[in-house]
Amino acid sequence: MKVGEREGVWAADFHGSSWAAGETTMFGTLDDGTAIGLYRLKNAKGSTAKVITYGASLTELWIPDRSGKLGDVVLGFDNLQGYTGKHPWFGATVGRVANRIANGKFTLDGKEYSLEINDPPNNLHSGSRDLSRVVWQAELVRERHGEAVRFSYESPDGDEGFPGNLRVTVLYRLTNSNELQLEYTARTDKATPVNLTNHSYFNLDGDKDILAEVLQLNAEKYTPVDLALIPTGEIRAVRETALDFTYPVAIGARIAEMKGDPGGYDHNFVLGAAAGKLELAARVFDEGSGRQMEVWTTEPGVQFYSGNFLDGTITGKRGVVYGKHSGFCLETQHFPDAVNQPAFPSVILRPSSIYSTQTIFKFSIR
């Protein structure tokens, strides 16, 4: 399959496409006939992002290497069927509450709520019909220094077990300085937990695994977890552990020290930024391609996941089989199970407040 082909949906070659920046086309159709749109954002440097209305998901992100050659740096599928099938949230907007909630339960204002147990014994990413499994409304936003698309969705009271009618918006902006900017907002009519993130799997050089890519995290502490991957409530220093990425370290340099399940990194790191202030959270560099990605966020944490559960059973774009460590995630977020951990930053949104966060993936060449 050639780069850019869509099986039975869209067959324009990526490099030969006559698309204008900010244009949209159809990505596929759901079984009930609902059409899924694909939005293409292109900047002055030739970089391109493609996002679909199913799950407000990032499907492609083409970034130049040090020779100027464009490469797609995110994992995903060539067709809609891949995204509607079982997959590990490739590129998706995840919520209402990202990450794990212990035993699928929480109590809010004296009332207990029960959620789907989709990652026994816990709830993961809100359940099997979370925001990554719904169709969002979308509109192009014309901007002077780039292209943007805004997605919106109305999550009804009781959706996936959560209280309140929640209106969510996610804006994807691709700037001429090679920044993919994500802006999230949400409003509710009842108190409810909200913790949104993007679940893209990155690989800055798609011809190999990510173990040689060099990571630095602006995090001196992390939240240890129990055997069910639920935080114990402790906040522990990373110093003198295999979790110390306060200086640049290859992802695979110490991964063998991460014993047991998950057999790699799947940890929430506590960022050093002031609450709500946009700060540098992470930097990743790939020597082979020369690509560098910085992650800036207003969030207090970032979940670093090294693709431990990718096992070769998923075939992605252009026929690539995704084996272990084929991609990494840097999911900017509030902490896992924060709804049950009063010492963690709160994820409760009330009708008097507006949920507003920002994350930027900034690309450059070294």
N, C-alpha and C positions, 0 to 999 in steps of 0.2 A: 504494500500500500504506500502511495506517495505521501509525502508530508502535505498536510492540509486536506486530504480527501475525507469525505463523509460517506459512509456506506449507505447509499440509497437516499441521502438527504441533501448533501451539498458537495459538488465535485469540482469546485473552482480550486485551482492550484494556488497555494499560499503566496508564492513569490510572483505568480503571474496574474493574481487577482486584480480585477478592476474596481474593487470596493473603494469607496471613499472612507476617510477616517470617520469613525462614529456611526458607520452604517450597521444595519441589522439584517439578518436573514433567518430562515427557519432552521432549527437544529433537529427537529423531529416531532413526532406526535405521540401523545400518551394513548393508552388503550381506550380511554373514554373520548378520544378525539381532540383533546386539548393540545393546541399547538405550542411548542416550546421555541422561544426566540433565542438567537445568539447575537450578542452585541460585540462589535469589533472596535477597539480603541487603538489608535495609532498616533505616535508622537513624531516630532520633527526629526528624530534620530533613527527612525525606522522601527523602533521597538513597538510591539503589538501585544495587547491583552485581549482575550476573548472570554466572555462571561455569558452564561445562559440563565434563563428565567427559572429553570428547575433547580431549586436549592440556592439560587443566587450564587452559582458555582463558577469559579475560575477554571476554565478548561485548558487554556494555553497562555503562555507568557514568553514571548520571543525577545531575547536580549542579546546584543552583540558580544562576541568574545574579543580578545585583544587584537585579532586580525580583522575585526569588523564583521565576521560571519555571524548571522543570527542563529540562535539555538533556543529551543523550547525548554525552559528550566523548571516546569512543573509536571507532575505525573497526572494521568487522567485517561480518558477514553476517546475514541474516534466517533462514537455514536451515543445516542440517548439511551439505548438499551444498557450500556455499561453503567450509567448513572442511576437508572431505575432499579438495577439489580443490586445484589449484595456487594458492597465495597467499603473500604475504610475511610469514608468521608473525603475522598479526593476533591480538593478545591472548594469544599462546601462552606456555606455560612451555617454555623452550628449554634443551636439554642433551642428553647429559651435559655437553658443553662448548660454551658459546655462543661465537659469533664464529668467526674463521677460524683454521685450522691449516694451515700452509704445506705444500703438496704432499701433503696428506693423510697425513703421516707424523710419528711421534715415537718416541723411544727412551726407555724407562723401565727402570731397573735392568738395563741391558745388553741388553734385548730390543727389537727394532724392531716397531712396530705400524703397519699400513696401514689407512687409512680410505677411505670412498667419496669420490671426487672429484665433488662435486655443484656446485661453483663453480669450474670449471677456471681455474688448475691446483690449486685448494685444496679443502679440506673446509670447509664453512660450516655452523655450528650442529649439527654432528655427523652430518649426512647426511639422506637423504630419509625415514628412519624414526626420527627422533629422538624425544624425549619429547613433542613437540608433535603427534605422529602416532600416539599410543597412547591406550588407554582407561584412565583412572585410577579407582581406588576412591575413594569420597568419603563423608564423614560430617559432619553438622551439629554444630557446637560451640556450645552455649548459653552466652552470656556476659552479664554484668550491664550492660556499657556498650556493647553492640553485638551484631552477629551474625557468625558465622564458619563457614567450611567448611574441612575438612582433606582434602586429596587425598594419596593414596599410590600408589606404583608400585614394583614389583620389576623392575629391569633386569637380565637374566641375564648371566652371564659370556660375553664375546664379542659382546654386543649392539652393533651398528654398528661392530664392530672393537675395542671397548674391553675391557680386562681387568676381572675382578671382578664378583661379584654385588653390585649396588648397590641399596639400599633408599632411596627418595627420598620426602620429604613436603614439601608446600607448603600453607601455611595462608593463606587469604584472610580478613581481618577488616575489616569496615566499622564504624567506631566512631561514636558520637553526636557527635563533634567533627569529622566529615567527613574522617576519615583512612581511606584504604584501605591496610591494613598487610599486607605479604607476609613470611612467615617460611619459610625453606627449611632443611631438614635432610637429611643423607645419611650413610649408613654403608656400608662396603665390607668384603669379606673378602680383597681383594687390592689392592695399590697401584694407583691409577687416577686420571686427571685428572678433576676436577669443577669446573664453572664455570656455575652456573645463573643464569638471568635471566628477566624477563618482557618480552615483545616487543610491548607495546601501542603503538599509534599514537594519539597524542592530538591533538585539535583542540578548543580551548576555546570556539570559536564556529564551529559546523559549517557555517555558510552561506558560508564563504569559505576560501581557503587559509590557511596558517599563517605567511606571510611577515611579517605585521604584528605577530605575537605577540612579546612582549619577553622575552628570555632572559638570565638571569645564571647563570654557572657558577662554583662555588667551585674553580676549577682554573687555576693559573698555568702549567701545563705540559701537553703532549700527547705522544702517541707517533706520530711521522711514519711514513708507510707508503710502500712501493714501488708500482710500477704495478699489481701484483697485489693491492694493499690489505693487504699483510703488513707489520707493523712492522719497521723497519730495525734496531731495538734502541736507537736514540737516544731520549732524552727531551729535548724542546726547549721553550723558553719560548714562550708564546702572545703575548707583548707585541709590539706593533707589527705584528700580522698580523690577517687576517680571522677568525682563530680566537680572538681575545681577547674573551671574554664575562665577564671579571672584573667588569664593570660592566654595567648593563642596556642591551641593544642589541636592536633588532628583528631577528628571524631573517633577514629579507630585505635588511637594510641593506647588507651587504657580500658577499652570496652570489654576486654576479657575479664577484667576485675568485677564486672557487674554480673554476679552469679544469679542463677535461678530465674524465675519468671519476673520480669520479661526478658532477661538475658541481654540487656542493653539499656539504653537510656529511655526512660519514660517518666520524667520527674518535673515537678513544678519548682522553678527557681524564683526566689524572692528578689525583685529588682530594687535598685537603690534610689530610684527616682522619687521625688516628692509626689504626693497624691494628686493625680490629675494633670501633671506636667509632662509635656512631651519630651522624652529623653531617649538616648541610645540604650537599647536593651541587648543587642547582639550584633556580631559581625562574623560573616562566613566568607572564606576565600578559597578559591580553587586554582591551584598553580597551573594545571593543564590548560584551562581556558582563559585564565586571567580574570575571570569574573569575580567580583566581590559584591556581596549583599549585606547591607546594614538593615537592622530592624529597629525602628523608633516607635515608641508607644506611650500612651498615657496610662496604661494598665499597670497594676502592682506586681504582676507575675507573668512568667512565660513558661509554657510546657514544652520542654525539649524532648522530642521523640525521634529515635534513630531508626524507625522502620523495622522494628524487631519482628513483628508479626506478618510482614510480607513474606510469603513462602513459595512463590513461583506458581501459584494457582490462578493468578490474575494476569491476563494479557491486556496491555494497555495500548496507547496510541502507537500507530505505525508498526504494530505487531510486536512490541517490546514486552517481554515477560518480566514482571516485577518480582524479583527475588528479595531475600533478606537484605536490608540496608540499601534498597534501591533509591530511597529518598528520606529526607528528614523533615520534621515539622517544627516550627517555632510558633506555637499558639499563644498569642498574647491574651491575657485573661486575668480574672480574679482567681483566687486559689480554689483547688478542688474541694468539694464538700463544704464550702464556706457557709452554706445554709445551716449546717449542723455544727459549725465551729465558731463559737462566739468571739474567740480571740482573733480570728481572721478578719480582714477587711470585708465589710458587709456587701452582700449582693442583693439586698432587698430594695426594690423600687416601689415608691409610694405615689399615689395620684398627684401629690403636690410637687413632685420632682420630675426631671427629665433625665433619662439615661443618655449619656453622651460620651463616647470614647473614640480614639483615633489611633490607627496603626499605619506606619509607612514602611514599605519595602523599597529601599534605595539601592540602585545598582550602579556600579562603576567598574573601571578596568584598572588592573595593576600590572 
